[in-house]
């Protein structure tokens, strides 16, 4: 794949957004399309930027990651969604919402990258544990 995967990071934690951005920007096959601190802003940026994949926090003020996922899958079914959370018990709700992958925050960076690459290459990955 010659084109870089365009990724939107949607998370209410500024430090998490910055850390993920730094990790993704050094990958030769990925680029950060944008950053959003809320689900609503994420939806606005998805509409404007049309990323390939959205890294989405499950719990945010306002629209939750589940609600944002449902909106994405309704309007842009081709966009991949990786839902991230600190809570493993969100898995069933995440699957019901239509995520392409579910990952618990805190996994090593190489695991996060392998999940992103797996989803882009049409593999199904539901959960990565710490």
N, C-alpha and C positions, 0 to 999 in steps of 0.2 A: 504494500500500500504506500504510494508515494505521497499522498496528501496527509497532512497532519489532522488528527482528530481534534475537533474544536469542542472544548469543554467549558460549561458554565458551572461555577461553584456557587451554591445557594446555602448559606449557613449564617445564623445570627451571631456566631462567634468571630470577631474580627481576627483574632490570633489564628483560629483554624483556617479561615479563608486565606490569610497571608501564608501560612505554612503549606497548605495544599498548592497554592499558586507557585510558590518557590519550588516545590517538588515537581510539579507538572511542567514548568517552564524549562527545566533542564533535560526533559525527555525529547529525543529527536523526533518522535512520532506524535507528539501532543502539543497543543497550544491552548492557553486559557483565553476563551472568547469573552469572558466577563465574570464579574463578581456581584452577588446580590446578598444583602443582609436580611431580607424577608422573603416569604413565599410570594407575596404580591409583586414585589420588585422582580423576583425571579421570572414570573409569568410575563411581565412586561419585557424583560430582556430576551426571553425565549422568542417572543413574537418578533422583536427587532433583529436579533442576531442569528436565529435558527441554528443553534449549536447541534453537534452530533450526539452529545451526551450531557446529562445534567447530574452533577454530584449534589445530592439534596439531603439536608438535615431533616430528620423525622420530626423533631420538636422545635418549633419556632413560634414567636408571638404572632398573632394573626392567623394566617393560613398555615395549617400543619403540612408536613411533608407528604402525608397521605392525600390531603386535599389537592395539593399542587400536582402530585403524581396523576391523580384522576383527571385533572384539567389537561395536563400534558398529553396523556394517552387518548383523550377525547379529541383534542384539537390537532395534535402532532404525533400520531402513533409511531412514526418512524424514529422519533427521538428516543434514545436510550436513557433510562433512569437508574441511577445507583443510589439507593436510599441508605443513609448512614445514621447510626444512633449509638448511644452508649448502652442501650437496653436490648438484650437479645429477645425478650418477650414481644417485641414489636414485629417479629418475623411474620406471623400469620396475617396481621393487619396489612403489612407491607405487600405481601403476595396478593391479598385480596384487592389492594389498591392498584395493582398492575405493574409493580416495579420489575425491572429486568435483573436487578441484583440487590441484595441486602447485605450490608457489611457493618460489623460493629466497629465503632471508632476505637482507636488504640492499637489496631493491627499494625505490624511493621510496614513501612512504606513500600517494600517490594511486594507485599501481599496486596496492598491497595492498587498498585500499578498492574499487577497480574489480573485483578478483577476487572479493571477498566479495559485492559487489552482483550480479555476474554469476552466481554460483552460486545465490544466493537467487532470482534471476529465471530459473532453470533453464537458464542457458547452461553449456556445457561448456568449462572452461579447464584445460588441463593444466599449462602452465608459463609463468612470467613470468621472464625473465632480468634480470640487473642492468642 
